[in-house]
Every structure is written in C-alpha cells, then in structure tokens.
Amino acid sequence: MELGTTTLTQGKQFVTMSPLSGDFKEVVYVGYGIKEGDYNSYGNMDVAGKVVLAKSGEPMNESGSFLFSGTQEPSKWSNLSEGISKRLELATELGAKALLLVDDKNFGRYQQYYRRMARNNSGSMRLKSNTESASLLVLNSEAGKAFHSAMDKDNTGQSVALSWKAMLTSNNGEVDTENVVAFIKGSEKPDEFLVISSHLDHIGVSQGEVNNGADDDGSGTVALLEIAEAFQQAVKDGNGPKRSVVFLHVTGEEKGLLGSRYYTDQEPVFPLANTVANLNIDMVGRIDPKRDGDRNYIYLIGSDKLSTELHELSEEINSKYTNIELDYTYNDENDPNRFYYRSDHYNFAKNNIPIIFYFNGTHADYHRPSDTPDKINYDLLTNRAQLVFYTAWEIANRANRLVVDKATTP
Ligand SMILES: [Zn+2]
C-alpha cells in the first residue's frame, strides 16, 4: 500500500489474507470500532463501500475503569480473538469494504502466521460463505499512524482525507474436504445429543517432510474410534446409551477450526439447542516435558466454564473409575497459551454448550515431522480414552440433562 511517499508492505507493517485494490481519497476513522449499548464508534457515519480504520482496546471512564464493565475487567472487545471477529462483523454489517485494524498484539500473531505460510508456501483457508465479509487488514501502530497520526488519543469517528493506494491481490481457490459424522440413537432421549470429537487433519508436508501428527491428532482419532466401538458394543448388548451420541471427526482444525465451525455455524447435523455437551480430544498420547508430577495425568480445559455440574461429574467419574491426575493449569483464563480458544470444542462453547477439552500439552515434536507413533505412550492413551468414555457414558445416561449455570451472552 502507498500513502504519499510512505510504502506499507505485507508482513512488515500489516498482514492480510484478503484482496484490496484501488485508489482511495479517505479512510473513515472509527475509534475503537465498537457498537455496544449506547456506545457507538460509528455514530451516524455512512461507511458503506468505504475503508474504515479502527484501533484495538475499549473505552475507559474517568475513574480509570472500563466503560462497559464499570470495573477493571475488560470486555470481549479486548479479547485477542473475539475483539477482531466482533469488529469485523460490525464493519461488514455496516457495509464497509475493508477494516484496517490497528492492533500491535494481533499484528504480532498474524505476522507469525504469515511468515510460516510464506516459509511453507501455503496459504490461509476459510469457510466458503454466501455473505462476503469486509476485507480485514491487521496493522501495527506505525502503519496506523501513517493513516491517522493522532489515533492513540483520538476516539472520535471522522473521515480522514488522504490519498492512498492499495495493490493487494489474492490467488484464492476452492478446496473440498469433509467431516465424518457417526451416530448412535439414544434409547430413551433420542433428541438429546452428546458430541464427542477429535480432528482428522494435520499440517501436511513442510519442506519436503511429512508431518506425521501421531499425537496431533492421531491420538484423539483412535481414542474416538475406541470410544465409539465401546458404545456400539453396549448397543449390541442391549444396553445402549439413553441419549444420542454423535462421534464427530472434523477436518480443517489446523486451518482455524474450520470443520467444527462448519458443523456449528453452517450445518449442525443435529440441533445445537439439543446438544447437551461436547467432549473434545486433541493430543492425548504424550507427556508434557515441562510438567512435574505423576505421568498418569491429563490437562482438562473448560470443564467448569459453563456448567458446574459437568465439572463435578467429570471429577467424580475420574475418582470412581480412572484416577488420573486432572491438571487444570491451562484452564486459567489468563494463561497466555489460550488453549480454550484453540481446538474444536470452542465452537460448541461459544454456543453455550458445556465442553471438556482433553489435552496432554505440547512437546518438542508438536507440529513437526517427528510427531510419530513410536513416541506415543499407549498406556496413557488408553487411560485417557477410558476417562472420556466413562464421562461420556455418565452424561449420556444420567436422569437429567446437564444444567448450564454459567451461560455467557453471545
Ligand atoms: Zn490438534
């Protein structure tokens, strides 16, 4: 992109996966780019067909607390992932052609993705949709200031006149892929569904070497198959589950949770309103070298976030049958790894469906060709698959549907 004599380059001052080209005479600066209650960064400006410029963060009031919460707690608008998606949705809804989001933290993340793609000669993927979204460009603050020098202090929407040029073309194509869905009909409550999931894709070939993905997510894949076989054996024995159980083997996890998002957002095969829980298994065959303590452990993430009952049930079942050390390190909302947002269960959780994510943590072979089957701890994989099975069995068979007592507003 060119602004007078300033050149901004993809991967250096901004990152985008969308095309944008043309000669422009303005950007519409929209402060934080937020619409929430009475607060509206867009005011009554018409941004249809225009390029809008917004910054990350959210407004504070004079006492130094956040305007929306009235406390020191930031809202979703400050969340690294949701802050972007909510702003892009809003800009799209208002008909904007593109959103230039100035956000140093997300710029750092996007720059990493971009470099990895450039190195592997790969690209980004997203779900095909009928509605065209506004183009998203994530800018660092240097680039943001080239568009509007006072943006740090300025929260007021206004048109900024400047002549600039964008020359961003894309080379997009369509790719076909599929989720695999298997289903056992419940004997007493067939219209209530428990979803057990893992992902069938991995990251492919990099620099000529196959990334094997034995742990990520071969381990979850075989756990899912074994659990399905156990449920089906129960059906054959005349003792099938009371609720329906859906075995969801999703594609495109490594490309941004695409298969699970397709299932929840575009084509839920079974109604989400009747989906009682999702147990997601992603990496359960290895040991985290950073962790001290019993090797017979598993990290649990998300079990208490929406349903206290699910968390308690999970603990009880484990002490009754499997006695694995349940480690909640990564369940902390402030954990910088943000694993709660990083596997397929998240697409269920965002719909207020209680979830548990079963995960052994990362290791030196994570996303490398060396993630091979000989390094799997098969005894631990067995224990962990059994824990998921017993938990699933209890959810599918208990008298009452799990209570969601901590739903969040979408
Ligand atoms: Zn994975």
Boltz pocket constraint, residues with backbone or C-beta under 6 A from the ligand:
constraints:
  - pocket:
      binder: B
      contacts: [[A, 199], [A, 216], [A, 217], [A, 253], [A, 282], [A, 283]]
      max_distance: 6.0
